Amino acid sequence: SLLGYSVEKNIAPKLEWLQNYLDLDEGQLRKIVLRQPTLLGRNMAPKLEWVQRRLDLDNAQLKKMVVTSPSLLSISIEDKIEPNLDWLQTRLDLDAPELRKMVLSHPPLLYYSVEDNLEPKLNFLEEELGLPVSEVRASIVTGPNRLSYSLNKRYRARLEVCRAAGVDAYPVLSYSSQTDAELCKRA
């Protein structure tokens, strides 16, 4: 519990270190701490250094990732981050710059469940939409946020609508970032 920590001995030095290491302003630091208060009980240096080294990030890129997705500070390297990076790189045949670009664009890729989220979506796009692996890969590399949308509520539901309307399923992936209303206007 954070209540047992000394402000002077534990919390203040960690806040100061994090602020200096990532060159955070007060608002950014506050946002991170409010979203991930338990990080104050952790040594963040090894994780930040590992992520920076593994993805070959400069300081500004690391800062952007942490400010955008503070929860990455609470995720295990061994149990989640490293396996996810390895899986993405292998599954999508990514080189290091492509992997870095994807993760910078959508940091939650570091902690999505491979078994329950990433793999089922990629399989759906390839198998149920019948898209070539190369097309799925290109689409995900350029828009990794496509992996954040619900398989059932966004992808499957839209595929059913396209099939019922007798139209091509192409919009299911290509317009995945659009709301249902925006998609209907295009159809």
C-alpha positions in Angstrom: 0.0 0.0 0.0 1.2 3.5 -0.8 0.0 4.7 2.6 3.0 3.0 4.2 5.6 4.8 2.0 7.5 7.8 3.3 6.9 10.8 1.1 10.4 12.1 1.6 12.2 8.8 1.3 10.1 6.9 -1.3 7.5 8.9 -3.2 9.2 12.3 -3.8 12.5 10.8 -5.1 10.6 8.5 -7.5 8.5 11.4 -8.8 11.5 13.5 -9.2 13.4 10.7 -11.0 10.5 10.0 -13.4 10.0 13.7 -14.1 13.7 14.2 -14.9 14.2 10.9 -16.8 11.3 11.6 -19.1 11.5 15.4 -19.0 7.9 15.6 -17.9 6.1 18.9 -17.1 3.9 19.0 -14.0 0.7 18.2 -15.9 2.2 15.2 -17.6 3.6 13.8 -14.3 0.2 14.4 -12.6 -1.6 12.5 -15.4 0.8 9.5 -15.2 0.5 9.3 -11.4 -3.3 9.7 -11.4 -3.7 6.9 -13.9 -1.0 4.6 -12.4 -0.6 5.5 -8.7 0.9 2.1 -7.9 4.0 3.0 -10.0 5.2 5.0 -7.0 6.0 1.7 -5.2 8.1 0.4 -8.1 11.5 0.9 -9.5 10.7 2.1 -13.0 14.2 2.5 -14.3 14.8 -1.1 -15.5 11.5 -1.2 -17.4 11.9 2.1 -19.1 15.5 1.4 -20.0 14.5 -2.1 -21.4 11.7 -0.7 -23.5 13.9 2.1 -24.8 16.7 -0.3 -25.7 14.4 -3.0 -27.2 12.6 -0.6 -29.4 15.5 1.7 -30.0 13.6 4.7 -28.8 15.0 8.2 -28.3 14.0 10.0 -25.1 11.1 11.9 -26.8 9.6 8.7 -28.1 9.8 7.0 -24.7 8.2 10.0 -23.1 5.4 10.0 -25.7 4.7 6.3 -25.0 4.6 6.7 -21.2 2.5 9.9 -21.3 0.1 8.3 -23.8 -0.1 5.0 -22.1 1.0 5.2 -18.4 -0.2 1.7 -17.7 2.9 0.3 -19.5 4.7 1.2 -16.3 2.8 -1.4 -14.5 3.1 -4.2 -17.0 5.6 -7.0 -16.7 8.4 -7.1 -19.2 8.8 -10.9 -18.9 5.2 -11.8 -18.8 3.6 -9.4 -21.2 5.8 -6.7 -23.0 8.6 -8.9 -24.3 6.3 -11.8 -25.4 3.9 -9.3 -27.2 6.8 -7.6 -29.0 8.2 -11.0 -30.1 4.8 -12.3 -31.2 4.0 -9.1 -33.2 7.3 -9.2 -34.9 7.0 -12.8 -35.8 3.3 -12.9 -36.7 3.4 -9.8 -38.9 7.0 -10.3 -40.1 8.1 -6.9 -38.9 11.5 -5.4 -39.0 12.7 -3.3 -36.0 11.6 0.0 -37.5 8.1 -1.3 -38.3 7.7 -2.7 -34.8 8.8 0.6 -33.3 6.5 2.6 -35.5 3.5 0.4 -34.6 4.1 0.5 -30.9 4.8 4.3 -30.9 1.5 4.8 -32.7 -0.4 2.4 -30.4 1.4 1.6 -27.1 -1.4 -0.7 -25.9 -0.1 -3.3 -28.3 2.5 -4.0 -25.5 -0.2 -5.3 -23.2 -3.1 -6.6 -25.2 -3.7 -10.3 -24.8 -2.3 -12.3 -27.7 -4.6 -15.2 -27.2 -7.8 -13.3 -26.5 -7.3 -10.2 -28.6 -4.6 -10.0 -31.2 -4.5 -13.5 -32.7 -8.3 -13.8 -33.0 -8.6 -10.5 -34.8 -5.8 -11.2 -37.2 -7.3 -14.7 -37.9 -10.7 -13.1 -38.5 -9.3 -10.6 -41.0 -7.5 -13.3 -42.9 -10.0 -16.2 -42.6 -13.5 -14.7 -42.4 -12.8 -11.6 -44.5 -10.6 -13.7 -46.8 -8.0 -11.0 -47.0 -4.5 -12.0 -48.0 -1.9 -12.1 -45.2 0.0 -9.3 -47.0 -3.0 -7.0 -47.0 -3.8 -7.6 -43.4 -0.2 -7.0 -42.5 0.0 -3.8 -44.5 -3.3 -2.6 -42.9 -2.2 -3.3 -39.4 1.3 -1.9 -39.8 -0.1 1.4 -41.1 -3.0 1.5 -38.6 -2.2 -0.6 -35.5 -5.1 1.0 -33.7 -7.3 -1.4 -35.8 -6.3 -4.0 -33.2 -8.1 -2.0 -30.5 -11.6 -2.4 -32.0 -13.9 -5.1 -30.7 -13.9 -8.3 -32.7 -17.6 -8.9 -32.0 -19.0 -5.4 -31.8 -17.0 -3.8 -34.6 -15.7 -6.4 -37.0 -18.1 -9.3 -36.9 -21.2 -7.0 -36.6 -20.0 -5.0 -39.7 -19.3 -8.2 -41.6 -22.8 -9.4 -40.9 -24.3 -6.1 -42.1 -22.2 -6.2 -45.3 -23.2 -9.7 -46.0 -26.9 -9.1 -45.3 -26.8 -6.0 -47.7 -25.0 -8.0 -50.3 -22.0 -5.7 -50.4 -18.3 -6.3 -50.4 -16.8 -6.8 -47.0 -13.9 -4.5 -47.8 -15.2 -1.7 -45.6 -15.0 -3.9 -42.5 -11.3 -3.4 -42.3 -10.6 -0.3 -44.4 -13.2 1.8 -42.5 -12.7 0.2 -39.1 -11.8 3.5 -37.5 -15.0 5.2 -38.5 -18.2 5.1 -36.5 -21.1 3.1 -37.6 -22.9 6.2 -38.8 -19.9 7.3 -40.8 -19.6 3.9 -42.4 -23.3 3.9 -43.3 -22.9 7.2 -45.1 -20.1 5.7 -47.2 -22.1 2.6 -48.1 
